């Protein structure tokens, strides 16, 4: 492609992007002259260059929009939303044509008459219709330094520009056909008090300017400061300065003032001389002496800017004059150069390909350097060491600097957003403010490119789906204007980007419906999910909840694409959404993809690299140390700071060895140390057991060949310092793979963070299976178990008729899990450790069998002490152990302690009706409440509860579950409140579902309090509180 | 420019010559168009990739480039090379990615007359038919020509193989 055209395309593309943003700014702040000038200049530049290159179609569109912009600037037309929309449209058209140009090197065919007519009619909308603008005379043309006004369509030619340049007394490099910037002189009539008029208006000023310019040039002391400018230019500047000063337009005066002096060294003294000269000229021109004094006084206002400008422009200015002359042909370009004298000199354009190439070469260099270092490590050669070290250092610096060239402010990715949001506000009739924080945060170009689209998509989503209409917002007690906030900042080796809105949040109900509709989960599954979990379904493939598809979003490509794009570059995305309040997305991405730190590990015969980013810590486990690998059935785990860390064997995940082989090998080896790399994937932490850990190395990750792409366990491959190729592991892939091995699918993977919540619902429970005194399996809820221990039987002591063991510096009672159970004679006794507050007890069992996740459904309620009942677990009848019973056995004062924890002692014998459909909970709560001093009557449903009422029973308090078949807790509460007998009985709701929405629903239905099912202390406190309230009321 | 010649059986062949590198796998000699071959390497250190398809021998480092090694024996349904022997590599490119074909040994470069070229016999093992462009009738033996692009087009048939 033609170099000139190429340059033009890049530059125009950039200008258009800037105009996009600026226009939106202008719309919000129509009086911002600076912004308007900037827009005008850019559009003008585009137009001018088009004419120069012979692109009539582009030029006519640019011209038409420039016309409208000109009217804005002259104040003939008010900046209106409609006009801005049309101008934006014309910018889009320009982009279209540019795209065509880029593809074919010719302007694509097309008809712009409609658009141009549209723009024309706007321009004509008020004041005069768009007339041919002919270069005007001297007056007023100078005030704005950046100004340039147009010829009629297609008439911009080199000669003309040159002619106009000479005719127009514009300052410095500025040129272009001039047009009256100021309102018509007559318009100034009603501001008669202005200094401008008292001096004698424009005519006098023109003369003054002429004379002053002449004298400044010849003045012995001042002349040297003005050698760089022609007399015409000086005249223009002086004229502009005076016009603005005398008309109280200080901003402009300031600007012009800065351009007045083009040579450095112009100080206080010189300025005084200038004033004297001005005074003299004014008087000469028969301006009243007082007025002249006043006029000269106004010059003081720009004293500072003139002097500082002279200092600042020390370097930039000397070439300006010459440049201005040379640039007459490319007037617009010159104008730009004059306005940005600094920037243009300090940066050059380099093609991205070149940078990529450079980066590749540096990567290779780094690798070769590493290789060299590795080789010389084994050679003792002082002669070689010094230059090698120098080479190493240079390489590092080179690498850093090349990386820097690839860094770009994230603002580049945001550039289009204001426009998008603005278009949305118009289209959807919303009011949205886009706040961008940290736009100058830098990140790698490659990463930037990759997150651009996801970001745009998300902001679009926020504006489209999240922010409500003004009416809706007002109704919800919010301000009319919604806010979308983008915030970017560095954190560690990552960039965090937050996209926050104060909109409606993600509607859980709607998402749930959609999940069901799409069959992504069953109703039962949904019921046990937290709101957060349900909301996160928006990351599922094929999810788009917008009720209607607008032109901006809801095209079916949704957040799943965003997520996969972000994960592709090693990033993560998280979301917190509160219905009615807003949503915050947080994206975490690495700064660069090119060179990362990798931990080199070994499994089997091969080495692998694990990205250092996902490595939390390294643990060495061995039989005799504090850390050792233990097995629950076949699941290896590690105790790490009082938490159980699930483990995967890398050998097994990679299919190099089976578990048996690993175990046999470990048994054969004398020193059976295991190295564990603790890894984090999203919220899921797990340990990867490897054979050996080497050091960390800077690696350049290269993508794997397409045939290996399907192996999600690898993220790429890399060449190490010794020249060998190794695979880099993707922790994400290991997690997925490991879960497939273990067989509990995504349970641990994606939902692990909600595991606790899952355990608390009465659907899926994690149950620990064991045997004690017989072959029958027994079960206990895993969430109740603090730790699993094997205690050396020799350490078990007898005291006070009980078995005790010294455990963590205290005595822990050991209770057999069954009367039939006999402690082992020798060896190690498996023990489940339960902790409640200060009480820790060990439950001795025969064998720990397995952990099972399944719904707990107690079939038979037991009256045996120590057993809650029997359930079918894993296809076998299993006794479910009542932990409370054993705690009570171990510590006779355990339950009393629970009383003591109560904030208020319950009234003696207050009677409670406990309504719950779950046998398990009735059985769990009844002893708790009984021991706390209540008389408890338990029923298994609302209907039965109402029967009690009909039967004339009275209770001091009712505790009810919410989720129950037939009559749910809310209906029950409503029935109770509606009755005359029980209307005053306080109600406490008890449910596994305890989010804000549920709580509000519960409170509406008449419950006095709403408590999560497992919060025993909270329940007791609430009960006494409710009783107290009632007591006070009575 | 090749002229076209009509044979007795009315099939049309070009008249001209093409150059091929011959390679040996098991006892079969195969031809690869000489222009497709970038490098021929002596036995290299190849990093095995667990979980990869069996016909992926691993990856190797070719002057700073990572090359995926394809086990041609496995790809063609032949038994693996004995433990004591090391395979040589012929580096080819497919969609701008370098691949190395692991073979027993490299033969010579032959310039062959187009008239000796035949289509694949219909009875050829489908696994071979997939990757063979056709066969040259040489004196004393037949030389199937490997179609490198089809050999490496795993995207479509990789799973089947």
Boltz contact constraints between the chains, C-beta under 6 A:
constraints:
  - contact:
      token1: [A, 364]
      token2: [B, 64]
      max_distance: 6.0
  - contact:
      token1: [A, 654]
      token2: [B, 50]
      max_distance: 6.0
  - contact:
      token1: [A, 655]
      token2: [B, 50]
      max_distance: 6.0
  - contact:
      token1: [A, 655]
      token2: [B, 51]
      max_distance: 6.0
  - contact:
      token1: [A, 656]
      token2: [B, 50]
      max_distance: 6.0
  - contact:
      token1: [A, 702]
      token2: [B, 66]
      max_distance: 6.0
  - contact:
      token1: [A, 705]
      token2: [B, 68]
      max_distance: 6.0
  - contact:
      token1: [A, 705]
      token2: [B, 97]
      max_distance: 6.0
  - contact:
      token1: [A, 707]
      token2: [B, 154]
      max_distance: 6.0
  - contact:
      token1: [A, 707]
      token2: [B, 158]
      max_distance: 6.0
  - contact:
      token1: [A, 708]
      token2: [B, 52]
      max_distance: 6.0
  - contact:
      token1: [A, 711]
      token2: [B, 51]
      max_distance: 6.0
  - contact:
      token1: [A, 717]
      token2: [B, 59]
      max_distance: 6.0
  - contact:
      token1: [A, 717]
      token2: [B, 66]
      max_distance: 6.0
  - contact:
      token1: [A, 719]
      token2: [B, 61]
      max_distance: 6.0
  - contact:
      token1: [A, 723]
      token2: [B, 61]
      max_distance: 6.0
  - contact:
      token1: [A, 725]
      token2: [B, 47]
      max_distance: 6.0
  - contact:
      token1: [A, 725]
      token2: [B, 59]
      max_distance: 6.0
  - contact:
      token1: [A, 725]
      token2: [B, 61]
      max_distance: 6.0
  - contact:
      token1: [A, 725]
      token2: [B, 66]
      max_distance: 6.0
